[in-house]
Amino acid sequence: MIKLIGILIIVVGFVLKLDTIAVVVGAGLITGLVSGMSWNDIVTILGKAFVENRYMTIFIVSLPAIGLLERYGLRERAAYLISRIRSATAGRITSLYLVIRTISAVFSVRLGGHVQFIRPLILPMSMGAAENRYGQLEKKDEEKIKGLNAASDNYANFFGQNGFVAAGGVLLIVGVLKELKITVEAVDIATASLPMAGIILVVGTAQFLLNDRRLAKKYQIRQNEKKE
């Protein structure tokens, strides 16, 4: 039972909002030690896991390019251009991104991401559209738009990626089911995942547009109060 102490360490670390990497690595080290593994074996396993999954950190390569683009006005230009489109709203822009991101995920096209798209492009466009309609927003409304922008990428990536037959999640499901003596093909898992991708498009779009209505009602009331 003590071998499961790593799970407890992770839960406690996350609850206390400690450094994520330190908590996970610490949990791994302690779990290995209480399991009777040698220090060298533990470090070897951690190193092997890092090397095998190093592609997960490849997005860091894009950070310098994105930083340069922001330094020279990418966010300001995106906000300015979208503010020129009168019909644009934060909800419509976020919904459009949700659709594009979901479709690209279904076809395993790596388009989007919080670092690559949300922060430098989608968020400034959403904020520009909202400020063009309602003027200066309250801090909590700005944070709400930020959260919905981030959610759109999470929705699309999580529910859309398993629509591709060769996606890692699909292959993992197939592998686990085969170990349980349940015969299933990757195409069956992908096909079964598509309705969920469709549902999240509807639910996500409704959430984003409802926030538009909330903002319109809130700031329209304020404008009427100022006129009076």
C-alpha positions, 0 to 999 in steps of 0.5 A, spaced: 500 500 500 505 504 501 507 504 494 501 508 492 504 514 496 506 517 490 499 518 488 498 522 495 504 526 494 501 529 487 494 530 490 497 534 496 502 538 492 496 540 487 492 542 492 497 546 495 499 549 488 506 547 489 511 547 483 508 541 478 514 539 475 517 538 482 511 535 485 511 530 480 518 528 480 518 528 487 513 523 487 516 519 482 523 519 486 519 517 493 515 511 490 521 508 487 525 508 493 519 505 497 518 500 492 526 498 493 529 500 487 536 503 487 537 510 486 540 509 479 534 505 477 530 510 478 534 516 475 534 511 469 527 510 468 526 518 469 531 519 464 528 514 459 521 517 460 523 524 458 527 522 452 521 517 449 517 523 450 521 529 448 517 531 442 512 534 448 517 540 449 518 541 441 513 547 442 518 551 446 522 552 439 516 556 437 517 561 443 522 565 440 518 567 434 512 568 437 516 573 442 519 577 436 512 577 433 509 580 439 515 585 440 513 588 433 506 589 434 502 582 432 497 583 438 496 590 437 495 589 429 490 583 430 486 587 435 486 593 430 484 589 424 478 585 428 475 592 431 474 594 424 469 588 423 463 591 426 459 584 426 465 581 430 464 579 437 468 575 442 463 569 442 463 569 434 471 569 434 472 564 439 466 560 436 469 560 429 476 558 432 473 552 436 470 550 429 477 550 425 481 547 431 476 541 432 476 540 424 484 540 424 484 536 430 480 531 427 484 530 421 491 531 425 493 537 423 497 541 428 493 547 428 492 552 434 495 551 441 495 556 447 502 559 446 501 559 438 494 561 437 490 563 443 495 568 446 498 572 440 492 572 436 485 569 438 485 573 445 487 580 442 482 579 436 476 577 442 478 583 446 478 588 440 471 586 438 469 586 445 472 593 447 469 595 440 462 594 442 462 595 449 468 600 451 473 599 456 471 592 460 471 590 467 477 586 469 473 580 471 470 580 464 477 580 461 478 574 465 472 571 463 474 572 455 481 569 457 478 563 460 473 562 454 479 563 449 483 558 453 477 553 453 476 553 446 482 550 444 482 545 450 475 543 447 477 542 440 483 538 442 481 534 447 474 532 443 477 532 436 483 529 436 480 522 437 477 523 431 483 521 427 484 513 426 492 514 428 491 518 434 495 516 440 489 516 444 485 512 439 491 507 439 491 507 446 484 505 447 485 499 442 491 497 445 488 497 452 481 493 450 485 488 446 489 486 452 482 485 455 480 480 450 476 485 447 477 486 439 476 493 436 479 497 430 482 504 431 477 506 425 471 504 430 474 508 436 475 514 431 468 513 428 465 513 435 469 519 437 466 524 432 459 525 435 463 527 441 466 532 437 460 535 434 457 535 441 462 540 443 462 544 437 454 545 439 456 546 447 462 550 446 459 555 441 452 556 445 457 557 451 461 563 447 455 566 445 451 566 451 457 570 454 456 575 448 449 576 450 451 577 458 456 582 456 451 586 451 446 586 457 451 588 462 454 594 458 447 596 455 444 597 461 450 601 463 450 605 457 442 607 458 444 609 465 449 614 463 444 617 458 439 618 463 
